[in-house]
Amino acid sequence: MIEVKIGGLVPDRQGRSHILLLKIPTTSKYLPIWIGAAEATSIALVLRGQRFDRPLSHDLMRDIVIGLGASVERVVITSLREGTFFARLVLQRDGEVISVDARPSDCIALALRVPCPVFVTEELLQSQLEHLVEVEEAEAATLAAESGDSGPGQPEAQGPISQQSLRDLMRSVEQGRRPPEDPGADTRGDEEI
């Protein structure tokens, strides 16, 4: 397993979904995952340090896990089948390990709230090598800063990302792959690639 970091969120060209970029360590490459608007908003809120008076769905998930005396140990993005990413949420309670099937977007939204590490299996990463997106350091810093993730270990933002750079990034991400026309209507899930 390879630990990845949240590299940022980018709206897709149609504006109906977002692309979550997962940073591959020791490279300038990112694994793109299309996610729904609700999950993107939930992730962005945590990255920006925003809170609501009442818990949102992923806050409720965190509170339920903790209330049941469990802890979230890690998230593992395991595979890609028919254009949909799959993940496992690994919990621990009283020495027992519990693995739960979940969407990567929900797992990551929860992982950011706990916090816990996010991993990608080596097999999945190998299968996606040709689909990884290369982002230059300055653009990565801007994506992290705009997502609110400019804490320790993150590069400093170097100014706003240009429209041309964003277009180039989106072209690179979408090269050879298209998200569904309406992610809410797609029955295969919201992690389209």
Contacts in CASP RR format, 6 or more apart in sequence:
PFRMAT RR
TARGET T0000
AUTHOR 0000-0000-0000
METHOD contacts of the structure
MODEL  1
MIEVKIGGLVPDRQGRSHILLLKIPTTSKYLPIWIGAAEATSIALVLRGQ
RFDRPLSHDLMRDIVIGLGASVERVVITSLREGTFFARLVLQRDGEVISV
DARPSDCIALALRVPCPVFVTEELLQSQLEHLVEVEEAEAATLAAESGDS
GPGQPEAQGPISQQSLRDLMRSVEQGRRPPEDPGADTRGDEEI
1 76 0 8 1.000
1 119 0 8 1.000
1 120 0 8 1.000
1 121 0 8 1.000
1 122 0 8 1.000
2 24 0 8 1.000
2 25 0 8 1.000
2 119 0 8 1.000
2 120 0 8 1.000
2 121 0 8 1.000
2 122 0 8 1.000
2 125 0 8 1.000
3 25 0 8 1.000
3 117 0 8 1.000
3 118 0 8 1.000
3 119 0 8 1.000
4 22 0 8 1.000
4 23 0 8 1.000
4 24 0 8 1.000
4 25 0 8 1.000
4 31 0 8 1.000
4 77 0 8 1.000
4 118 0 8 1.000
4 119 0 8 1.000
4 120 0 8 1.000
5 22 0 8 1.000
5 23 0 8 1.000
5 25 0 8 1.000
5 118 0 8 1.000
6 20 0 8 1.000
6 21 0 8 1.000
6 22 0 8 1.000
6 23 0 8 1.000
6 43 0 8 1.000
6 47 0 8 1.000
6 108 0 8 1.000
6 112 0 8 1.000
6 118 0 8 1.000
6 147 0 8 1.000
6 149 0 8 1.000
7 21 0 8 1.000
7 22 0 8 1.000
7 23 0 8 1.000
7 30 0 8 1.000
7 140 0 8 1.000
7 143 0 8 1.000
7 144 0 8 1.000
7 147 0 8 1.000
7 149 0 8 1.000
8 20 0 8 1.000
8 21 0 8 1.000
8 47 0 8 1.000
8 143 0 8 1.000
8 144 0 8 1.000
8 146 0 8 1.000
8 147 0 8 1.000
8 149 0 8 1.000
9 18 0 8 1.000
9 19 0 8 1.000
9 20 0 8 1.000
9 21 0 8 1.000
9 40 0 8 1.000
9 43 0 8 1.000
9 44 0 8 1.000
9 47 0 8 1.000
9 143 0 8 1.000
9 147 0 8 1.000
10 18 0 8 1.000
10 19 0 8 1.000
10 21 0 8 1.000
10 143 0 8 1.000
10 166 0 8 1.000
10 169 0 8 1.000
10 170 0 8 1.000
10 173 0 8 1.000
11 17 0 8 1.000
11 18 0 8 1.000
11 19 0 8 1.000
12 18 0 8 1.000
12 19 0 8 1.000
12 34 0 8 1.000
12 170 0 8 1.000
12 174 0 8 1.000
12 179 0 8 1.000
13 170 0 8 1.000
13 174 0 8 1.000
14 179 0 8 1.000
14 181 0 8 1.000
16 37 0 8 1.000
16 182 0 8 1.000
16 183 0 8 1.000
17 34 0 8 1.000
17 35 0 8 1.000
17 36 0 8 1.000
17 37 0 8 1.000
17 40 0 8 1.000
17 179 0 8 1.000
17 183 0 8 1.000
17 190 0 8 1.000
17 192 0 8 1.000
18 34 0 8 1.000
18 35 0 8 1.000
18 36 0 8 1.000
18 37 0 8 1.000
18 40 0 8 1.000
19 32 0 8 1.000
19 33 0 8 1.000
19 34 0 8 1.000
19 35 0 8 1.000
19 173 0 8 1.000
20 32 0 8 1.000
20 33 0 8 1.000
20 34 0 8 1.000
20 35 0 8 1.000
20 40 0 8 1.000
20 43 0 8 1.000
20 104 0 8 1.000
20 105 0 8 1.000
20 108 0 8 1.000
21 30 0 8 1.000
21 31 0 8 1.000
21 32 0 8 1.000
21 133 0 8 1.000
21 135 0 8 1.000
21 143 0 8 1.000
22 30 0 8 1.000
22 31 0 8 1.000
22 32 0 8 1.000
22 33 0 8 1.000
22 77 0 8 1.000
22 118 0 8 1.000
22 120 0 8 1.000
23 29 0 8 1.000
23 30 0 8 1.000
23 140 0 8 1.000
24 30 0 8 1.000
24 31 0 8 1.000
24 120 0 8 1.000
24 125 0 8 1.000
24 132 0 8 1.000
28 134 0 8 1.000
28 135 0 8 1.000
28 136 0 8 1.000
28 137 0 8 1.000
28 140 0 8 1.000
29 132 0 8 1.000
29 133 0 8 1.000
29 134 0 8 1.000
29 135 0 8 1.000
30 132 0 8 1.000
30 133 0 8 1.000
30 134 0 8 1.000
30 135 0 8 1.000
30 140 0 8 1.000
31 120 0 8 1.000
31 125 0 8 1.000
31 128 0 8 1.000
31 131 0 8 1.000
31 132 0 8 1.000
31 133 0 8 1.000
32 131 0 8 1.000
32 133 0 8 1.000
32 173 0 8 1.000
32 193 0 8 1.000
33 77 0 8 1.000
33 85 0 8 1.000
33 104 0 8 1.000
33 105 0 8 1.000
33 191 0 8 1.000
33 193 0 8 1.000
34 179 0 8 1.000
34 183 0 8 1.000
34 190 0 8 1.000
34 191 0 8 1.000
34 192 0 8 1.000
34 193 0 8 1.000
35 43 0 8 1.000
35 104 0 8 1.000
35 105 0 8 1.000
35 190 0 8 1.000
35 191 0 8 1.000
36 105 0 8 1.000
36 183 0 8 1.000
36 184 0 8 1.000
36 190 0 8 1.000
37 183 0 8 1.000
39 103 0 8 1.000
39 105 0 8 1.000
39 106 0 8 1.000
39 109 0 8 1.000
39 190 0 8 1.000
40 105 0 8 1.000
42 56 0 8 1.000
42 57 0 8 1.000
42 58 0 8 1.000
42 109 0 8 1.000
43 105 0 8 1.000
43 108 0 8 1.000
43 109 0 8 1.000
43 112 0 8 1.000
44 147 0 8 1.000
44 148 0 8 1.000
45 51 0 8 1.000
45 52 0 8 1.000
45 56 0 8 1.000
46 109 0 8 1.000
46 112 0 8 1.000
46 113 0 8 1.000
47 112 0 8 1.000
47 147 0 8 1.000
47 148 0 8 1.000
47 149 0 8 1.000
48 147 0 8 1.000
48 148 0 8 1.000
49 148 0 8 1.000
52 59 0 8 1.000
55 63 0 8 1.000
58 106 0 8 1.000
58 109 0 8 1.000
58 110 0 8 1.000
58 113 0 8 1.000
59 113 0 8 1.000
61 106 0 8 1.000
61 110 0 8 1.000
61 113 0 8 1.000
62 72 0 8 1.000
62 110 0 8 1.000
62 113 0 8 1.000
62 114 0 8 1.000
65 71 0 8 1.000
65 72 0 8 1.000
65 91 0 8 1.000
65 110 0 8 1.000
65 114 0 8 1.000
68 93 0 8 1.000
69 93 0 8 1.000
69 94 0 8 1.000
70 91 0 8 1.000
70 92 0 8 1.000
70 93 0 8 1.000
70 98 0 8 1.000
71 91 0 8 1.000
71 92 0 8 1.000
71 93 0 8 1.000
71 114 0 8 1.000
72 89 0 8 1.000
72 90 0 8 1.000
72 91 0 8 1.000
72 110 0 8 1.000
72 111 0 8 1.000
72 114 0 8 1.000
72 116 0 8 1.000
73 90 0 8 1.000
73 91 0 8 1.000
73 92 0 8 1.000
73 97 0 8 1.000
73 116 0 8 1.000
74 90 0 8 1.000
74 111 0 8 1.000
74 116 0 8 1.000
74 117 0 8 1.000
74 118 0 8 1.000
74 119 0 8 1.000
75 87 0 8 1.000
75 88 0 8 1.000
75 89 0 8 1.000
75 90 0 8 1.000
75 104 0 8 1.000
75 107 0 8 1.000
75 108 0 8 1.000
75 110 0 8 1.000
75 111 0 8 1.000
75 116 0 8 1.000
75 117 0 8 1.000
75 118 0 8 1.000
75 119 0 8 1.000
76 87 0 8 1.000
76 88 0 8 1.000
76 90 0 8 1.000
76 119 0 8 1.000
76 120 0 8 1.000
76 121 0 8 1.000
77 85 0 8 1.000
77 86 0 8 1.000
77 87 0 8 1.000
77 104 0 8 1.000
77 107 0 8 1.000
77 118 0 8 1.000
77 119 0 8 1.000
77 120 0 8 1.000
77 121 0 8 1.000
77 124 0 8 1.000
78 86 0 8 1.000
78 87 0 8 1.000
78 88 0 8 1.000
78 121 0 8 1.000
78 124 0 8 1.000
79 85 0 8 1.000
79 86 0 8 1.000
79 121 0 8 1.000
79 123 0 8 1.000
79 124 0 8 1.000
80 86 0 8 1.000
80 124 0 8 1.000
80 127 0 8 1.000
80 128 0 8 1.000
80 193 0 8 1.000
82 188 0 8 1.000
83 188 0 8 1.000
83 191 0 8 1.000
83 192 0 8 1.000
83 193 0 8 1.000
84 188 0 8 1.000
84 189 0 8 1.000
84 191 0 8 1.000
84 192 0 8 1.000
85 103 0 8 1.000
85 104 0 8 1.000
85 191 0 8 1.000
85 193 0 8 1.000
86 101 0 8 1.000
86 104 0 8 1.000
86 191 0 8 1.000
87 101 0 8 1.000
87 102 0 8 1.000
87 103 0 8 1.000
87 104 0 8 1.000
87 107 0 8 1.000
88 99 0 8 1.000
88 100 0 8 1.000
88 101 0 8 1.000
88 102 0 8 1.000
88 107 0 8 1.000
89 99 0 8 1.000
89 100 0 8 1.000
89 101 0 8 1.000
89 102 0 8 1.000
89 107 0 8 1.000
89 110 0 8 1.000
90 97 0 8 1.000
90 98 0 8 1.000
90 99 0 8 1.000
90 100 0 8 1.000
91 97 0 8 1.000
91 98 0 8 1.000
91 99 0 8 1.000
91 100 0 8 1.000
92 98 0 8 1.000
103 189 0 8 1.000
103 190 0 8 1.000
103 191 0 8 1.000
104 191 0 8 1.000
105 190 0 8 1.000
105 191 0 8 1.000
107 118 0 8 1.000
108 118 0 8 1.000
111 117 0 8 1.000
111 118 0 8 1.000
131 177 0 8 1.000
131 193 0 8 1.000
133 169 0 8 1.000
133 172 0 8 1.000
133 173 0 8 1.000
134 172 0 8 1.000
135 143 0 8 1.000
135 169 0 8 1.000
137 155 0 8 1.000
138 158 0 8 1.000
139 161 0 8 1.000
139 165 0 8 1.000
139 169 0 8 1.000
140 155 0 8 1.000
141 150 0 8 1.000
141 154 0 8 1.000
141 155 0 8 1.000
141 156 0 8 1.000
141 157 0 8 1.000
141 158 0 8 1.000
142 157 0 8 1.000
142 158 0 8 1.000
142 159 0 8 1.000
142 160 0 8 1.000
142 161 0 8 1.000
143 161 0 8 1.000
144 150 0 8 1.000
144 154 0 8 1.000
144 155 0 8 1.000
144 157 0 8 1.000
145 156 0 8 1.000
145 157 0 8 1.000
145 159 0 8 1.000
146 157 0 8 1.000
146 161 0 8 1.000
150 156 0 8 1.000
150 157 0 8 1.000
161 169 0 8 1.000
177 193 0 8 1.000
179 192 0 8 1.000
179 193 0 8 1.000
180 186 0 8 1.000
180 188 0 8 1.000
180 192 0 8 1.000
183 189 0 8 1.000
183 190 0 8 1.000
183 192 0 8 1.000
184 190 0 8 1.000
186 192 0 8 1.000
END
